[in-house]
Amino acid sequence: MAGGFDIPAGSIVSDQTDSRFGRAFHQILVDLPSDTYTDHLFDIAFLPNESKLATATGDRVAIWDTSVHKVLAISQFQGSVVCLHISTSGLLAAITHLFEGSSLYSRITVMNCDDGEILQELEIVPGEIRAVRFSPDPQWLASDSADGKLRICATNSFDGIAKVFEHRNITFSTVSFSYDSSRIAATYSDKSIAIWKLDGSGEPERFLLGHRGVITSIQFSPIDYSLSSSASDKTVRIWDTNSEVELVTTSGSDQRHAQSVIRIE
Protein backbone atom coordinates (compact mmCIF):
# COMPACT_ATOMS: atom_id res chain seq x y z
CA MET A 1 0.00 0.00 0.00
CA ALA A 2 1.74 3.13 -1.17
CA GLY A 3 2.10 6.21 0.98
CA GLY A 4 1.36 5.07 4.52
CA PHE A 5 -0.08 6.90 7.49
CA ASP A 6 1.76 9.11 9.98
CA ILE A 7 0.81 8.15 13.53
CA PRO A 8 2.17 9.29 16.90
CA ALA A 9 3.63 6.71 19.26
CA GLY A 10 1.06 5.45 21.76
CA SER A 11 -1.90 6.18 19.49
CA ILE A 12 -4.76 3.87 18.58
CA VAL A 13 -5.00 2.33 15.12
CA SER A 14 -8.59 1.34 14.32
CA ASP A 15 -9.16 -1.09 11.49
CA GLN A 16 -12.54 -1.57 9.82
CA THR A 17 -11.35 -4.04 7.19
CA ASP A 18 -13.42 -6.95 8.56
CA SER A 19 -16.70 -5.05 8.06
CA ARG A 20 -17.62 -7.58 5.35
CA PHE A 21 -18.04 -10.10 8.18
CA GLY A 22 -20.24 -7.71 10.17
CA ARG A 23 -17.68 -7.36 12.92
CA ALA A 24 -16.97 -4.33 15.09
CA PHE A 25 -13.90 -2.14 14.71
CA HIS A 26 -10.59 -3.58 15.86
CA GLN A 27 -8.34 -1.49 18.07
CA ILE A 28 -4.66 -2.11 18.65
CA LEU A 29 -2.44 -0.02 20.89
CA VAL A 30 0.66 1.00 18.99
CA ASP A 31 3.39 0.99 21.65
CA LEU A 32 6.51 -0.17 19.86
CA PRO A 33 9.73 0.54 21.76
CA SER A 34 11.10 3.97 20.88
CA ASP A 35 14.25 2.51 19.33
CA THR A 36 12.25 0.41 16.84
CA TYR A 37 9.41 2.77 15.97
CA THR A 38 9.46 4.89 12.79
CA ASP A 39 6.22 6.91 13.15
CA HIS A 40 5.10 5.80 9.69
CA LEU A 41 2.58 2.99 9.32
CA PHE A 42 2.57 1.54 5.80
CA ASP A 43 0.16 -1.40 6.13
CA ILE A 44 -1.71 -3.64 8.55
CA ALA A 45 -3.03 -7.20 8.18
CA PHE A 46 -5.20 -9.35 10.45
CA LEU A 47 -5.16 -13.11 10.84
CA PRO A 48 -8.67 -14.19 9.72
CA ASN A 49 -9.63 -15.29 13.25
CA GLU A 50 -8.51 -11.84 14.52
CA SER A 51 -6.12 -13.28 17.11
CA LYS A 52 -3.07 -11.61 15.57
CA LEU A 53 -2.23 -8.42 13.70
CA ALA A 54 0.85 -7.52 11.69
CA THR A 55 1.98 -3.93 11.17
CA ALA A 56 4.59 -2.57 8.76
CA THR A 57 6.49 0.51 9.91
CA GLY A 58 9.51 1.52 7.87
CA ASP A 59 11.91 -1.43 7.72
CA ARG A 60 10.18 -3.41 10.50
CA VAL A 61 7.26 -5.81 10.82
CA ALA A 62 5.64 -6.27 14.22
CA ILE A 63 3.30 -9.16 15.05
CA TRP A 64 0.75 -8.49 17.78
CA ASP A 65 -1.44 -10.53 20.08
CA THR A 66 -4.69 -8.59 19.69
CA SER A 67 -6.24 -9.85 22.95
CA VAL A 68 -3.62 -8.18 25.15
CA HIS A 69 -2.16 -5.56 22.75
CA LYS A 70 1.24 -7.23 23.11
CA VAL A 71 4.03 -7.35 20.54
CA LEU A 72 5.00 -10.99 19.97
CA ALA A 73 7.85 -10.44 17.53
CA ILE A 74 9.62 -7.67 15.63
CA SER A 75 11.55 -8.41 12.44
CA GLN A 76 13.85 -5.93 10.71
CA PHE A 77 14.44 -5.95 6.95
CA GLN A 78 16.80 -4.42 4.45
CA GLY A 79 14.63 -1.84 2.73
CA SER A 80 11.10 -0.57 3.39
CA VAL A 81 8.19 -2.93 4.07
CA VAL A 82 5.23 -1.62 2.05
CA CYS A 83 2.58 -4.37 1.94
CA LEU A 84 1.42 -7.27 4.15
CA HIS A 85 -1.00 -10.18 3.87
CA ILE A 86 -1.76 -13.07 6.24
CA SER A 87 -3.05 -16.46 5.08
CA THR A 88 -5.78 -18.51 6.76
CA SER A 89 -3.02 -20.90 7.88
CA GLY A 90 -1.00 -18.20 9.64
CA LEU A 91 1.64 -17.39 7.03
CA LEU A 92 2.61 -13.72 6.71
CA ALA A 93 3.87 -12.32 3.38
CA ALA A 94 5.67 -8.98 3.31
CA ILE A 95 6.80 -6.94 0.30
CA THR A 96 10.09 -5.09 0.77
CA HIS A 97 11.34 -2.36 -1.58
CA LEU A 98 15.10 -1.94 -1.88
CA PHE A 99 17.18 0.63 -3.76
CA GLU A 100 20.54 0.09 -5.40
CA GLY A 101 21.61 3.49 -6.63
CA SER A 102 18.59 4.82 -8.48
CA SER A 103 17.22 1.34 -9.26
CA LEU A 104 14.26 -0.15 -7.36
CA TYR A 105 14.09 -3.86 -6.51
CA SER A 106 11.43 -5.85 -4.64
CA ARG A 107 11.39 -9.00 -2.55
CA ILE A 108 8.63 -11.04 -0.90
CA THR A 109 9.42 -12.60 2.46
CA VAL A 110 7.18 -15.30 4.01
CA MET A 111 7.10 -15.52 7.80
CA ASN A 112 5.45 -17.54 10.56
CA CYS A 113 2.77 -15.38 12.15
CA ASP A 114 3.22 -17.09 15.53
CA ASP A 115 6.79 -16.03 16.20
CA GLY A 116 8.00 -13.98 13.22
CA GLU A 117 10.37 -16.71 11.98
CA ILE A 118 11.36 -16.15 8.35
CA LEU A 119 10.38 -19.27 6.38
CA GLN A 120 11.24 -18.21 2.84
CA GLU A 121 12.72 -15.25 0.99
CA LEU A 122 11.62 -15.25 -2.63
CA GLU A 123 13.93 -14.11 -5.41
CA ILE A 124 14.58 -10.36 -5.63
CA VAL A 125 13.03 -8.95 -8.81
CA PRO A 126 13.72 -5.64 -10.60
CA GLY A 127 11.02 -2.99 -10.28
CA GLU A 128 8.07 -2.57 -7.96
CA ILE A 129 5.95 -5.41 -6.59
CA ARG A 130 2.76 -3.63 -5.59
CA ALA A 131 0.56 -6.23 -3.92
CA VAL A 132 0.71 -9.73 -2.47
CA ARG A 133 -2.20 -12.04 -1.60
CA PHE A 134 -2.66 -15.59 -0.34
CA SER A 135 -5.52 -17.64 -1.75
CA PRO A 136 -8.22 -18.61 0.79
CA ASP A 137 -7.42 -22.37 0.57
CA PRO A 138 -4.33 -21.27 1.09
CA GLN A 139 -2.34 -23.11 -1.59
CA TRP A 140 -1.24 -20.11 -3.65
CA LEU A 141 0.58 -16.81 -3.19
CA ALA A 142 0.06 -14.16 -5.87
CA SER A 143 1.97 -10.94 -6.48
CA ASP A 144 1.39 -8.25 -9.07
CA SER A 145 4.02 -5.84 -10.24
CA ALA A 146 4.87 -2.90 -12.46
CA ASP A 147 6.27 -5.16 -15.19
CA GLY A 148 2.77 -6.28 -16.15
CA LYS A 149 3.11 -9.83 -14.79
CA LEU A 150 0.91 -11.54 -12.22
CA ARG A 151 3.06 -14.24 -10.60
CA ILE A 152 1.62 -17.16 -8.63
CA CYS A 153 3.62 -19.68 -6.61
CA ALA A 154 2.62 -22.72 -4.55
CA THR A 155 2.82 -22.26 -0.78
CA ASN A 156 3.80 -25.86 -0.08
CA SER A 157 7.32 -25.22 -1.29
CA PHE A 158 7.76 -21.65 -2.66
CA ASP A 159 10.28 -23.26 -5.02
CA GLY A 160 9.46 -21.28 -8.12
CA ILE A 161 6.72 -19.53 -10.04
CA ALA A 162 3.90 -21.95 -10.92
CA LYS A 163 1.91 -19.58 -13.15
CA VAL A 164 2.46 -16.20 -14.79
CA PHE A 165 -0.50 -14.22 -16.16
CA GLU A 166 -0.01 -11.13 -18.27
CA HIS A 167 -1.90 -9.16 -20.89
CA ARG A 168 -1.22 -6.16 -23.13
CA ASN A 169 1.91 -5.19 -21.16
CA ILE A 170 -0.15 -2.87 -18.98
CA THR A 171 0.89 -2.69 -15.35
CA PHE A 172 -1.09 -4.18 -12.46
CA SER A 173 -1.78 -2.50 -9.13
CA THR A 174 -3.85 -4.84 -6.92
CA VAL A 175 -5.08 -8.45 -6.83
CA SER A 176 -7.77 -10.63 -5.19
CA PHE A 177 -8.65 -14.36 -5.10
CA SER A 178 -12.22 -15.68 -5.22
CA TYR A 179 -13.66 -17.37 -2.13
CA ASP A 180 -12.96 -20.88 -3.51
CA SER A 181 -9.47 -19.98 -4.83
CA SER A 182 -10.48 -20.90 -8.39
CA ARG A 183 -10.30 -17.37 -9.84
CA ILE A 184 -8.05 -14.38 -9.49
CA ALA A 185 -8.70 -10.75 -10.36
CA ALA A 186 -6.18 -7.98 -11.00
CA THR A 187 -6.49 -4.32 -11.94
CA TYR A 188 -4.80 -2.69 -14.91
CA SER A 189 -3.43 0.82 -15.20
CA ASP A 190 -5.95 1.41 -18.02
CA LYS A 191 -8.79 1.33 -15.40
CA SER A 192 -9.98 -2.18 -16.23
CA ILE A 193 -10.19 -5.37 -14.14
CA ALA A 194 -9.21 -8.77 -15.56
CA ILE A 195 -10.46 -12.13 -14.27
CA TRP A 196 -8.56 -15.40 -14.78
CA LYS A 197 -9.31 -19.01 -13.89
CA LEU A 198 -6.32 -20.53 -12.12
CA ASP A 199 -6.70 -23.74 -14.11
CA GLY A 200 -7.22 -21.88 -17.37
CA SER A 201 -5.01 -21.17 -20.36
CA GLY A 202 -3.49 -17.99 -19.00
CA GLU A 203 -5.71 -15.62 -20.98
CA PRO A 204 -8.19 -13.46 -19.03
CA GLU A 205 -11.67 -14.97 -18.89
CA ARG A 206 -13.46 -11.65 -18.33
CA PHE A 207 -12.86 -7.90 -18.35
CA LEU A 208 -14.77 -5.49 -16.13
CA LEU A 209 -15.01 -1.98 -17.58
CA GLY A 210 -16.61 1.14 -16.14
CA HIS A 211 -14.27 2.96 -13.76
CA ARG A 212 -13.14 6.38 -14.97
CA GLY A 213 -10.29 6.72 -12.48
CA VAL A 214 -7.36 4.65 -11.26
CA ILE A 215 -8.64 1.51 -9.53
CA THR A 216 -7.26 1.49 -6.00
CA SER A 217 -8.64 -1.74 -4.53
CA ILE A 218 -10.60 -4.89 -5.42
CA GLN A 219 -12.08 -7.64 -3.26
CA PHE A 220 -14.00 -10.81 -4.09
CA SER A 221 -17.02 -11.68 -1.96
CA PRO A 222 -16.36 -14.37 0.70
CA ILE A 223 -19.46 -16.30 -0.42
CA ASP A 224 -19.79 -15.99 -4.22
CA TYR A 225 -18.12 -14.64 -7.39
CA SER A 226 -19.20 -11.02 -6.99
CA LEU A 227 -16.36 -8.50 -6.85
CA SER A 228 -16.15 -5.03 -5.28
CA SER A 229 -13.86 -2.33 -6.63
CA SER A 230 -12.95 1.22 -5.59
CA ALA A 231 -11.28 3.96 -7.58
CA SER A 232 -10.08 7.54 -7.71
CA ASP A 233 -13.30 8.40 -9.59
CA LYS A 234 -14.96 8.42 -6.12
CA THR A 235 -16.99 5.27 -6.81
CA VAL A 236 -17.35 1.82 -5.32
CA ARG A 237 -18.76 -0.74 -7.75
CA ILE A 238 -19.99 -4.31 -7.27
CA TRP A 239 -19.75 -6.67 -10.25
CA ASP A 240 -21.11 -10.08 -11.21
CA THR A 241 -17.92 -11.63 -12.57
CA ASN A 242 -19.85 -14.46 -14.25
CA SER A 243 -21.60 -12.03 -16.58
CA GLU A 244 -19.44 -8.85 -16.42
CA VAL A 245 -22.57 -6.99 -15.24
CA GLU A 246 -22.16 -4.05 -12.87
CA LEU A 247 -24.65 -4.67 -10.07
CA VAL A 248 -24.22 -1.60 -7.82
CA THR A 249 -22.46 1.76 -8.04
CA THR A 250 -22.08 4.33 -5.26
CA SER A 251 -20.45 7.64 -6.09
CA GLY A 252 -19.54 11.10 -4.86
CA SER A 253 -22.53 12.53 -6.70
CA ASP A 254 -24.88 10.91 -4.19
CA GLN A 255 -22.76 12.22 -1.28
CA ARG A 256 -21.45 8.80 -0.23
CA HIS A 257 -17.87 9.40 -1.38
CA ALA A 258 -16.61 12.98 -1.49
CA GLN A 259 -13.04 11.93 -2.29
CA SER A 260 -11.15 9.06 -3.89
CA VAL A 261 -11.84 5.66 -2.29
CA ILE A 262 -8.46 4.15 -1.39
CA ARG A 263 -9.23 0.67 -0.06
CA ILE A 264 -12.03 -1.82 0.41
CA GLU A 265 -11.97 -5.15 2.25
Secondary structure, DSSP 8 states (H G I E B T S, - for coil): --S-EE--TT-EEEE-TTGGGT---EEEE----TTT--SEEEEEEE-TTSSEEEEEETTEEEEEETTTTEEEEEEE-SSEEEEEEE-TTSEEEEEEEEEETTEEEEEEEEEETTT--EEEE---EES-EEEEEE-SSS-EEEEEETTSEEEEEETTT--S-SEEEE-TT--EEEEEE-TTSSEEEEEETTS-EEEEETTS-SS-SEEE---SS-EEEEEE-SSSSEEEEEETTS-EEEEETTTTEEEEEE-GGGTS-SS------
